[in-house]
Amino acid sequence: MLFYKANIHWKSEEEKTGTFCNAENNNYPAALSKHWSKTNASVWNEKLYDAVSYRTTLCFMSEYEPTRGQATVYFGTDNKESAISLLATFKQVLAGTAGDADLQWEETTIFEIVKQHKAAERKRYLADVYAPTWNLLDNYFRYERNIITGTEGRESIQKQSVYGFSEVLHQARNSFADDSFREEIERIYSDKNPKKFYGVPVHYDFCFTDSSAARKLLSLLSQALLENGRLLGRRITTVSFYKLDLQNDEDKWEELETVCRLANGTMLVIDFTDNDSNTRIRRRPAFLNAISEKSDEEVLKRFFRLMEKYHQKTLFVLLENPQQRILQRYSASESMWLSFLQFVEQIKDRVTALKFLAHLLEESNVKDFVPKDWENILTEQEHYTAESVTHDFNSWYSHALQDLVYTAYHGCLQEKSKLNETTDNYAKLQNMVGLKDIKQIIDTILADFQIKKMRQEAGLLIQKKSLHMLFTGNPGSAKTTCARLLAGILKDRGLLSTGEFIECGRSDLVGKYVGWTAIIVKEKFKQAQGGVLFIDEAYALNSDDKFGPEAINTIVQEMENHRDDVIVIFAGYPEPMEEFLRSNEGLRSRIAFHLNFPDYNAEEMTEIFALMLKEQGFTCSKRFLEKAYDLFSEAVTHADFGNGRFARNLLEQTIMKQSARLIHLSEGTDSPSQPLHRKDLITLVADDLAVESAQNYRVEKPSIGFR
């Protein structure tokens, strides 16, 4: 279906009689004109619908100014010929005679139709329109409000520019198009084809790593089809397939089918490249994620059947990555009779890549600043893709704006980048305060990993080892931080494939009903594949109900099933974790490394505290750190004093005390207001230290020995 906006202007009574409403000649009060317009717009909307209801199901006015002789009409139709006939009727109804009105019209989007319909409702232009029209506008576009105007899709109108066969072909050559794409352009422009829309003979699949390159070719394809009458309208509707989250949602299926039906005569792009698995996990219950892979296949089959239903008049275009192989997978498993042409990303030599780069430079708005040695922009390599060339161009472009165009910025970001440089995960671990034994054990683990890899590459027999770990320690002893860094280190060294770090607790692993827990646990292992599954406060699973033991049993089973691609790290307090290990006979034997994180001493706590305030941009006096040391010396004698968490809380409360002191200094009632300098704002003095924080940790640690 095609949608149009028409602006109609006719001679008003003022223009015919020569009497105009203005300050000098107030023959027709503006207020009366405005009131008359609003009260009669709904009547004219009804008249308009009566005149065309047998030819269209969608027609309404969103703007109506009779004293100025102008109106804006939105309407829908099946083809351009019907639109022209409707326009003549609009002129006749509004202007009296068709020849007395000027008219401008253009194709528009469903989004604009919905927006203007809402505006007309607010102005009460539709208050008295017949019920069938009202129901149509209210219900027919209910789905479009969810899909087209939401985050799952977007609409655009293809620009009207006549390239011609030679220009389209030239643009295609400069866009890494393969031979099959150029052959399709030749077929579209062939004299053997009628220049009229009878239906859709073939649909298209763009299989590109770089989706921007695919969209450029898609735009050229749309131009060629429009110039040769192969599409009725210029509207291009794009739907993000995975964001729709179609699994077990019949309303979304109904919405998608409505979009397919309304795309009659136009192009509907289904984007599979926006595959945000995290979005799907958030929007779908956890127990369904475990069967998502199988369900996704069923969703794809149902979608292709939907395309078969509307394939005659709606042109479907698929966007996918080479790894997805969506069309290939479906066509291999199903007897698909839909006709698809697939265009794949090409791998070219340097000569072709330079031509593509020259095209990108010529089209850019900084082409006047391109250096003579522009060929050096392209990285030296054996083969090139559109993605690699575009990456080199974008990298040069960002620097060109700073170094060649806006030269005042030349070099200023280099110093900033040095300040923002981050050390690798191993260096971060080594720079952490204390944890000497932990660092040594992790070094041993890394050495074992590396030697094992060397033996495997040398063709020697290696024995598979369990790499699951147990981290015990009090709160704030850096268990989570070390686990996260360990995942990054193993990824950096090539010992883990993804380095994924999935953190969870009891609430993330147990289900509400019997049978759900095992599915959820398996899904967590799937998410952590190639990385680390960190189960914090794991002892909480050792409960009297049936869900905790079910989770533990499933974890033990999955630890064995995923011993090569998932490292499980259990974490918690020392004594409860010992009870946790006794809860399942096979649990202890599957844990290879037991790392105990000791509490920090006063010296370490002072060093951690000093690093924290330095990272936040503060300085302090020597007396401040001496007072902090005395405070930590007392704090470490109390049970569960919090370790690093205590230092962080102490710093936050200290900064608040400093703020109160500075406000009093600046706005004190006994002395005139004093200006604060930068040094005042970043300096902490001894009186700022929030010594009262230690009051929260007054439970004495049990003594060891005889009394």
Residue, then its C-alpha position, 0 to 999 in steps of 0.5 A: m500500500l502506498f501513502y501520500k501527503a497532498n497540499i491543496h490550495w484554492k482561491s479563498e473568498e477573501e482572494k476572490t472578493g479582494t477583501f482581506c482580514n488585516a489591521e486596516n480592513n477588519n471585515y472578517p475577524a481572525a478569531l471568528s475565522k479560526h473558530w469556524s475552521k475548527t468547528n467545520a473541519s470534521v464536517w469537511n473530513e466527513k465530506l471528503y471520506d464520502a466522496v472517496s470511500y469506495r476507492t480508498t479506506l484511508c483519507f483524512m485532513s490534518e490541516y484545514e484553513p478555509t480563509r486561506g484556501q488551503a488544506t493538507v490531506y493524507f491518504g492511502t492507495d494501491n497504485k499511483e494511478s489511483a492516487i491521481s484519480l483521488l487527487a482530482t476528487f480532493k480538489q473538486v470537493l475542497a475547491g468546488t472546481a478542479g481547475d481552481a486549485d493548485l496541488q503538490w503531493e508526495e509519498t510519505t511514511i506510515f510513521e508520518i501517517v500515524k503522527q498526523h492522525k494523532a494531531a488531527e485527533r487532538k484538534r478534533y478534526l476527526a470527531d464526527v468522521y464515520a465509525p468505519t474510518w475511525n476504526l480503521l485508523d485506530n486499529y489498522f495502524r495499531y501494529e505500526r505504532n509498535i513496530i515501525t515507530g518503535t526501536e524494532g524498525r524504521e522507514s525512509i523514502q528513497k530519494q528521487s534521482v535518475y541515475g540511469f543504467s551507466e551511473v548505477l553500474h559505475q556506482a556498483r563497481n565502486s562499492f565492491a559489488d560482485d559480478s552477480f550484483r552487476e548482472e542483476i542491474e543489467r537484467i533490471y534495465s534490460d529491454k526484455n522486461p516491461k517497465k511496469f509493476y506486475g509483481v516481484p519476480v525475485h527477492y534479494d539477500f545481502c550477505f556482508t560483514d560490513s552492513s554499511a556497504a550492503r546498504k549502499l548497494l541496496s540503495l542502488l538496487s532500489q534506484a534501479l528498480l524504481e526507474n524501471g517500474r519494478l516498484l510502485g512506491r519509494r518507501i523502504t521499511t526496515v525491521s530489525f528481526y531479532k529485536l522483535d523477539l518473536q518467540n512465543d509472542e503471537d501479537k508480534w507475529e500479527e504486527l509483522e504480518t501487518v507490516c508485510r501486507l502494508a509493504n505491498g508494492t514497496m521494499l521490506v528489509i529484514d535486518f538480521t545483522d542487529n543480533d543483540s543476544n543481551t537484548r533477547i536475554r533481558r526480554r525473554p524469561a530465563f527458562l526460555n533462553a535454554i531452548s532459544e537456539k531450537s526456538d530460533e530455528e522454528v521462528l525462522k521457518r515461520f518467518f519464511r512461510l510468512m514471506e511466501k504468503y506475501h511474496q508476490k507484491t512485497l519485495f523482501v530484502l534480507l541483510e545478514n552476516p556471512q557467519q549467519r547463513i540464514l538463507q542457506r540454512y533454511s533453503a537446505s532444510e526446507s523445500m523453499w520455492l521463493s526465488f532469492l538472489q544472493f549478493v556476497e561481500q567480495i574479496k578484492d586485490r589492492v587495485t580494486a581496493l584503491k578504486f573503492l577508496a578513491h570513491l569514498l574520498e571523492e564522496s566525502n566532504v573533505k575531498d579538498f584536503v586529500p593528500k597527494d600520497w592518499e594511497n598510503i591511507l590503505t593498509e598493506q595487506e594481501h586481500y581487501t574487503a569493503e569493510s577493511v577499506t571503509h575502516d581505513f577511510n574512517s580512521w583517516y577521516s577522523h584524523a584529517l578533521q583534526d590535522l588537516v581541516y581544523t588545524a588548531y586541534h593538531g596534536c592536542l588529543q595525543e597527550k590525552s590518549k597517553l593519559n587514558e592508556t590502560t594497562d593490561n589485565y595481568a599488570k592490573l593484577q600485579n599492581m593490586v595491593g597485597l594478595k602475594d599468595i594469590k598472585q603466585i598461584i595465578d602465575t602457576i596456573l598461567a604457566d601450566f596453561q602455556i606449557k600445556k598449549m606448547r605440548q599440544e602444538a608439539g603433538l605430545l599427549i596431554q592430560k585434561k585437567s579440571l580448572h575450576m576454582l574456589f575463592t574464599g575470603n571475607p567481604g572486600s577481599a578482592k575475590t570478584t575483582c581477581a576473578r574478573l581480571l583472571a578471565g581477562i588475563l586468560k583471554d589476553r594470553g589466548l587460553l580462553s576463547t572469549g574471556e566472557f565473565i558471567e557473574c551470578g548468585r542464587s537468585d540468578l540460578v534457581g527457578k520459581y517452579v520445579g524443573w526450571t532451575a536445571i534449564i536456567v543453570k545450563e543457560k548460564f553455562k552456555q552464556a559463559q562458554g569460552g570464559v568464566l562463570f563466577i558464582d558469588e556466595a555459592y553457599a546460599l545454594n546449600s538450602d533446605d528447599k528442593f531448588g538449591p540442591e537441584a542447582i548444585n547437582t546441575i552445576v556439578q554435571e555441567m562442570e564436567n560437560h564444559r570442563d574444556d570451555v568454561i571455568v567455574i569459580f565459586a566464591g564466599y565466606p570460608e566456613p559456609m563454603e566448607e559446608f557448601l563443598r560437603s553438600n555434594e559428593g562430586l563437588r570437591s573433586r571437580i575443583a582444582f584450585h582453592l584460593n584463600f583471600p586473607d584480610y588486609n593488614a593496616e599497612e595494606m589498607t592505608e596503601i589501598f586508601a591512598l590509591m583510591l583518593k589518588e584515582q579520584g583526583f585528591t591529595c592529602s597531607k602526611r598527617f592525614l595518612e598517619k591518622a588513616y593508618d591509626l584508624f585502619s590499625e583499629a579496624v582490622t582487629h574487628a570481625d568482618f570490617g570490610n577490607g576494601r569496601f571499608a576503605r571505599n566507604l571511608l573515602e566517600q564519608t571523608i569527602m562529604k566531611q571535606s565538603a561540609r568544611l569547605i562550605h563553612l569556610s566559604e560561607g561562614t557567618d563569622s567572616p566574609s565569604q572566601p573564594l575557594h581555590r582548586k587546591d582547596l577543593i582537592t586537598l584532604v586534611a586530617d580533620d576530614l577523616a571520617v573516624e566515626s566510620a569505624q563504629n560500624y565494625r565493633v565486633e571483636k575478632p575471636s582470639i586464637g590460643f589459650r587464656 
